[in-house]
């Protein structure tokens, strides 16, 4: 019986050595390649993930201000410092009309070359939680946040990553702004 195991052991080791790895250079190269992705998400459509400011061109009027619930706030619901203020939107620029001289409001920001990026996943969930009270007050049931980025200048609170824009009912837009406020704007 001992002789039988003595013969089988070398055969098993030889077979293991022969089958332990790729035998040709092509097989070795193929083994070094990453495995093909399964169920990979299709690439994002960059045009679908942005807001086209050219289609929104014109003047927009602040028709509502929503603030977070509880805590100390610098602003109040429908804050008079913002109500009725005008925002000029174009493909080239976001700019408040006459904003630099208005007391109690942060309206001096200017964004040249504005673009947006749709926020998804964890970022979208963070915005949904952060602005839950404001979107509820503005009757925005399904926020679709788009972060505003500028080629030059600043738009919104830098500490919060800038402003976000949400589509609101009836063709209006909501925009996060300073002090945790969300401004509701209607095109005029």
Buried (B, 14 or more C-beta within 10 A) or exposed (E): EEEEEEEEEEEEEEEEEEEEEEEEEEEEEEEEEEEEEEEEEEEEEEEEEBBEBEEBEEEBBBBBBBBBEEEEBEBEEBBEBBBEBBBBBEEBBBBBEEBEEBEEBBBEBBBEBBBBBBBEEEBBEEBBEBBEBBBEBBEBEEBBBBBBBBEEBBBBBEEBBBBBBBBBEEEBBBBBBBEBBBBBBBBE
